[in-house]
Amino acid sequence: MRDNPERSRFELEVNGEVAYADYRRQPGTLVISYVYAPPRLRGTGTADRLMLGVAETARAEGTRIRPLCGYAAAWLRRHREHRDLLA
């Protein structure tokens, strides 16, 4: 996973396709507005790996995550080990 600050999104490339999570940075918070996986990557765990990278980035930066996207919110609810990041 890589941060693409020019496009304000985290990206994960798999087999030439790019899944991404759009974000906005606020003081102490990453606001995740949208998570997208191309149709060929859906159901492969790509979005899950992307969100894991987002969570690891937030933890390393000492920020929390405010999920506006339904997928990001559901992912944080399902992964109890990262619930402390929920803003």
Backbone hydrogen bonds in HBPLUS format (Angstrom, degrees):
<---DONOR---> <-ACCEPTOR-->    atom                        ^
c    i                          cat <-CA-CA->   ^        H-A-AA   ^      H-
h    n   atom  resd res      DA  || num        DHA   H-A  angle D-A-AA Bond
n    s   type  num  typ     dist DA aas  dist angle  dist       angle   num
A0002-ARG N   A0011-GLU O   2.87 MM   9  5.36 156.6  1.92 151.0 158.9     1
A0011-GLU N   A0002-ARG O   2.80 MM   9  5.36 163.6  1.82 158.2 164.0     2
A0004-ASN N   A0009-ARG O   2.78 MM   5  5.37 157.4  1.83 158.3 166.3     3
A0007-ARG N   A0004-ASN O   3.07 MM   3  5.65 139.5  2.24 114.6 124.3     4
A0008-SER N   A0004-ASN O   2.95 MM   4  5.92 109.8  2.45 138.0 155.3     5
A0009-ARG N   A0004-ASN O   3.23 MM   5  5.37 162.6  2.26 129.5 134.7     6
A0023-TYR N   A0008-SER O   2.86 MM  15  5.56 166.8  1.88 147.1 146.1     7
A0010-PHE N   A0021-ALA O   2.97 MM  11  5.18 155.1  2.03 139.6 142.7     8
A0021-ALA N   A0010-PHE O   2.90 MM  11  5.18 149.0  2.00 143.2 151.5     9
A0012-LEU N   A0019-ALA O   2.88 MM   7  5.27 155.2  1.95 152.8 155.2    10
A0019-ALA N   A0012-LEU O   2.96 MM   7  5.27 170.6  1.97 150.6 148.7    11
A0014-VAL N   A0017-GLU O   2.80 MM   3  5.31 158.8  1.84 155.2 162.2    12
A0017-GLU N   A0014-VAL O   2.94 MM   3  5.31 165.1  1.96 120.9 124.7    13
A0020-TYR N   A0036-TYR O   2.88 MM  16  5.36 152.0  1.95 146.7 156.1    14
A0036-TYR N   A0020-TYR O   2.77 MM  16  5.36 166.2  1.79 163.9 168.4    15
A0022-ASP N   A0034-TYR O   2.74 MM  12  5.18 144.6  1.87 153.7 162.2    16
A0033-SER N   A0022-ASP O   3.06 MM  11  5.64 140.1  2.22 130.7 141.5    17
A0024-ARG N   A0031-VAL O   2.91 MM   7  5.08 136.3  2.10 135.6 148.6    18
A0031-VAL N   A0024-ARG O   2.86 MM   7  5.08 174.0  1.86 161.2 160.6    19
A0026-GLN N   A0029-THR O   2.89 MM   3  5.07 177.4  1.89 158.2 158.1    20
A0029-THR N   A0026-GLN O   2.87 MM   3  5.07 172.8  1.87 134.1 133.7    21
A0064-ARG N   A0028-GLY O   2.94 MM  36  6.26 158.4  1.99 135.9 139.8    22
A0030-LEU N   A0064-ARG O   2.73 MM  34  6.10 158.6  1.77 161.3 168.0    23
A0066-ARG N   A0030-LEU O   2.84 MM  36  6.10 164.4  1.87 148.4 152.1    24
A0032-ILE N   A0066-ARG O   2.96 MM  34  6.17 147.6  2.06 135.5 145.8    25
A0068-LEU N   A0032-ILE O   2.77 MM  36  5.79 163.0  1.80 150.0 155.8    26
A0069-CYS N   A0032-ILE O   3.25 MM  37  6.39 145.2  2.37 151.7 150.1    27
A0041-LEU N   A0038-PRO O   2.82 MM   3  5.45 148.0  1.92 123.0 132.8    28
A0042-ARG N   A0039-PRO O   3.29 MM   3  5.31 151.3  2.38 100.7 108.9    29
A0044-THR N   A0041-LEU O   3.20 MM   3  5.60 147.8  2.31 136.8 133.8    30
A0049-ARG N   A0045-GLY O   2.97 MM   4  6.26 159.2  2.01 151.0 155.9    31
A0050-LEU N   A0046-THR O   2.87 MM   4  6.14 152.9  1.95 150.0 158.6    32
A0051-MET N   A0047-ALA O   2.92 MM   4  6.13 163.4  1.94 148.6 152.1    33
A0052-LEU N   A0048-ASP O   2.93 MM   4  6.19 148.3  2.03 145.5 154.9    34
A0053-GLY N   A0049-ARG O   3.05 MM   4  6.30 153.6  2.12 143.6 149.7    35
A0054-VAL N   A0050-LEU O   2.95 MM   4  6.34 148.5  2.05 145.9 155.6    36
A0055-ALA N   A0051-MET O   2.87 MM   4  6.10 162.9  1.90 150.6 154.4    37
A0056-GLU N   A0052-LEU O   2.91 MM   4  6.15 159.1  1.96 149.2 155.1    38
A0057-THR N   A0053-GLY O   2.92 MM   4  6.06 152.4  1.99 143.4 151.0    39
A0058-ALA N   A0054-VAL O   2.89 MM   4  6.16 163.7  1.92 153.8 158.0    40
A0059-ARG N   A0055-ALA O   2.93 MM   4  6.13 162.3  1.96 150.7 155.6    41
A0060-ALA N   A0056-GLU O   2.94 MM   4  6.09 160.2  1.98 145.1 150.6    42
A0061-GLU N   A0057-THR O   2.93 MM   4  6.12 147.7  2.04 149.1 157.9    43
A0062-GLY N   A0058-ALA O   2.92 MM   4  5.94 117.0  2.33 138.4 154.2    44
A0063-THR N   A0058-ALA O   2.87 MM   5  4.90 155.8  1.92 148.5 148.7    45
A0062-GLY N   A0059-ARG O   3.16 MM   3  5.03 144.8  2.29  95.1 105.6    46
A0065-ILE N   A0085-LEU O   2.56 MM  20  5.60 163.7  1.59 151.1 156.0    47
A0087-ALA N   A0065-ILE O   2.71 MM  22  5.31 162.6  1.74 141.3 138.1    48
A0073-ALA N   A0069-CYS O   3.01 MM   4  6.27 161.3  2.05 154.9 160.4    49
A0074-ALA N   A0070-GLY O   2.93 MM   4  6.08 163.2  1.96 149.4 154.1    50
A0075-TRP N   A0071-TYR O   2.83 MM   4  6.00 155.8  1.89 151.5 158.8    51
A0076-LEU N   A0072-ALA O   3.05 MM   4  6.28 161.2  2.09 147.8 151.7    52
A0077-ARG N   A0073-ALA O   3.06 MM   4  6.33 151.5  2.14 145.5 153.6    53
A0078-ARG N   A0074-ALA O   2.94 MM   4  6.16 153.2  2.02 149.2 156.2    54
A0079-HIS N   A0075-TRP O   3.02 MM   4  6.17 141.2  2.17 147.6 157.6    55
A0082-HIS N   A0079-HIS O   2.91 MM   3  5.71 165.6  1.93 125.4 130.3    56
A0083-ARG N   A0080-ARG O   3.16 MM   3  5.05 163.8  2.19 103.6 108.7    57
A0085-LEU N   A0082-HIS O   2.98 MM   3  5.65 163.4  2.01 119.7 125.2    58
A0086-LEU N   A0083-ARG O   3.01 MM   3  5.41 162.8  2.04 114.3 119.9    59
